[in-house]
């Protein structure tokens, strides 16, 4: 049996490992392995409200900074606008004509699939571009998504709206 250990672990290896074992005894406190410690729940500092369960009839009435700066709100609004008939979309879009970026963006969402003319689409894209500096950074990707979905690139002569 002794010859098996001699073949598997040569004497030099045993001698080289002894100083390491001796040094381990000198350690006063050691860090516990990560396996033994329970995982801590890390909650993000800022959480976004999810509007997936919000009824489409209620989505347009929601207002406020926390709502209007939430990209999930705008994506849900796009989803709800897709479900409207073109005449309903046009009628709803007329309610948002005060010139703020929020209402202009709501108009854009509602009119994206409302069978508007290329001229109307260009005007809408121009209004959104004019207000692009007011649009919060976290909402800007949804503006680009709207431009791609509505075909604004073809309506503006091959270029999509650019946001500053």
C-alpha positions as CSV (number, residue, x, y, z in Angstrom):
1,X,0.0,0.0,0.0
2,X,2.9,2.3,0.7
3,X,4.2,2.0,-2.8
4,X,0.9,3.4,-4.2
5,X,1.2,6.6,-2.2
6,X,4.9,6.9,-3.2
7,X,3.9,6.7,-6.9
8,X,0.9,9.0,-6.6
9,X,2.5,11.6,-4.4
10,X,6.3,11.8,-4.6
11,X,8.3,12.7,-1.5
12,X,9.3,16.1,-3.0
13,X,5.6,17.1,-3.3
14,X,5.0,16.2,0.3
15,X,8.0,18.3,1.4
16,X,7.0,21.2,-0.7
17,X,3.5,21.2,0.8
18,X,4.6,21.2,4.5
19,X,5.6,24.9,4.6
20,X,2.2,25.8,3.2
21,X,0.4,23.8,5.9
22,X,2.6,25.4,8.6
23,X,1.7,28.9,7.3
24,X,-2.0,28.1,7.4
25,X,-1.7,27.5,11.1
26,X,-0.4,31.1,11.5
27,X,-3.6,32.7,10.1
28,X,-5.6,34.4,12.9
29,X,-8.8,34.9,11.1
30,X,-9.8,33.7,7.7
31,X,-12.6,34.7,5.3
32,X,-15.5,32.4,5.2
33,X,-16.1,30.9,1.8
34,X,-18.8,32.4,-0.2
35,X,-20.7,29.1,-0.3
36,X,-21.4,29.3,3.5
37,X,-22.7,32.9,3.4
38,X,-26.4,33.4,2.5
39,X,-27.0,35.5,-0.6
40,X,-28.0,39.0,0.1
41,X,-31.0,40.4,-1.8
42,X,-29.9,43.4,-3.8
43,X,-32.8,45.8,-4.4
44,X,-32.1,48.5,-7.0
45,X,-32.1,52.0,-5.7
46,X,-34.6,53.2,-8.4
47,X,-37.5,50.9,-9.5
48,X,-39.7,51.5,-12.5
49,X,-43.5,50.9,-12.4
50,X,-44.6,48.3,-14.9
51,X,-47.7,49.4,-16.9
52,X,-48.4,46.0,-18.5
53,X,-51.4,45.4,-16.3
54,X,-52.8,48.9,-16.9
55,X,-56.0,48.9,-18.9
56,X,-55.7,50.6,-22.3
57,X,-58.7,52.8,-21.5
58,X,-56.8,54.2,-18.4
59,X,-53.3,54.5,-19.9
60,X,-54.0,57.9,-21.6
61,X,-55.2,59.5,-18.4
62,X,-52.0,58.9,-16.4
63,X,-49.8,61.9,-15.9
64,X,-46.9,63.0,-13.7
65,X,-43.2,63.0,-13.9
66,X,-42.7,59.4,-12.7
67,X,-45.1,58.2,-15.4
68,X,-43.9,60.4,-18.3
69,X,-40.2,59.6,-17.7
70,X,-40.9,55.8,-17.5
71,X,-40.1,54.1,-20.9
72,X,-42.4,51.2,-19.9
73,X,-45.4,53.6,-19.8
74,X,-44.6,54.7,-23.4
75,X,-44.2,51.2,-24.6
76,X,-47.6,50.3,-23.1
77,X,-49.1,53.4,-24.8
78,X,-47.7,52.2,-28.1
79,X,-49.3,48.7,-27.5
80,X,-52.6,50.3,-26.6
81,X,-52.5,52.6,-29.7
82,X,-52.0,49.6,-31.9
83,X,-55.4,48.3,-30.8
84,X,-57.3,51.4,-31.8
85,X,-59.1,51.9,-35.1
86,X,-57.6,54.8,-37.2
87,X,-60.7,57.0,-36.5
88,X,-60.4,56.4,-32.8
89,X,-56.7,57.2,-32.9
90,X,-57.3,60.5,-34.7
91,X,-60.0,61.5,-32.3
92,X,-57.9,60.6,-29.2
93,X,-54.9,62.5,-30.7
94,X,-56.9,65.7,-31.0
95,X,-57.1,65.9,-27.2
96,X,-53.3,66.3,-26.9
97,X,-52.6,69.5,-28.7
98,X,-50.9,71.7,-26.1
99,X,-47.4,71.5,-27.6
100,X,-45.6,69.8,-24.7
101,X,-43.2,67.0,-25.5
102,X,-45.5,64.5,-23.6
103,X,-48.6,65.4,-25.6
104,X,-46.7,65.6,-28.9
105,X,-45.3,62.2,-28.2
106,X,-48.8,60.9,-27.3
107,X,-50.0,62.3,-30.6
108,X,-47.2,60.6,-32.5
109,X,-48.0,57.3,-30.8
110,X,-51.7,57.6,-31.6
111,X,-51.2,58.7,-35.2
112,X,-48.4,56.2,-36.0
113,X,-50.9,53.7,-37.4
114,X,-53.8,56.0,-38.1
115,X,-53.3,56.1,-41.8
116,X,-52.2,59.7,-41.9
117,X,-50.8,61.3,-45.0
118,X,-47.0,61.6,-45.6
119,X,-47.4,65.4,-45.1
120,X,-49.0,65.0,-41.7
121,X,-46.4,62.4,-40.7
122,X,-43.6,64.8,-41.7
123,X,-45.2,67.6,-39.6
124,X,-45.5,65.3,-36.6
125,X,-41.9,64.1,-36.9
126,X,-40.8,67.8,-37.2
127,X,-42.7,68.7,-34.0
128,X,-41.2,65.7,-32.1
129,X,-37.7,66.7,-33.4
130,X,-38.2,70.3,-32.3
131,X,-39.0,69.1,-28.7
132,X,-36.3,66.4,-28.6
133,X,-34.1,68.4,-26.2
134,X,-36.9,68.3,-23.6
135,X,-37.4,64.5,-23.9
136,X,-35.7,62.7,-21.0
137,X,-32.8,60.5,-21.9
138,X,-34.5,57.3,-20.6
139,X,-37.5,58.0,-22.9
140,X,-35.5,58.7,-26.1
141,X,-35.1,55.1,-27.2
142,X,-38.9,54.8,-27.2
143,X,-39.0,57.8,-29.6
144,X,-36.7,56.0,-31.9
145,X,-38.8,52.9,-31.6
146,X,-41.9,54.9,-32.6
147,X,-40.0,56.3,-35.6
148,X,-39.1,52.8,-36.8
149,X,-42.6,51.4,-36.2
150,X,-44.5,54.2,-37.8
151,X,-42.3,54.3,-40.9
152,X,-41.2,57.9,-40.2
153,X,-37.9,57.2,-42.0
154,X,-39.7,56.8,-45.3
155,X,-42.0,59.7,-44.7
156,X,-39.1,62.1,-44.0
157,X,-37.2,61.2,-47.2
158,X,-35.3,58.2,-45.9
159,X,-34.0,59.7,-42.6
160,X,-35.3,58.9,-39.2
161,X,-35.8,61.6,-36.6
162,X,-32.6,62.5,-34.8
163,X,-32.6,63.3,-31.2
164,X,-30.1,65.8,-29.7
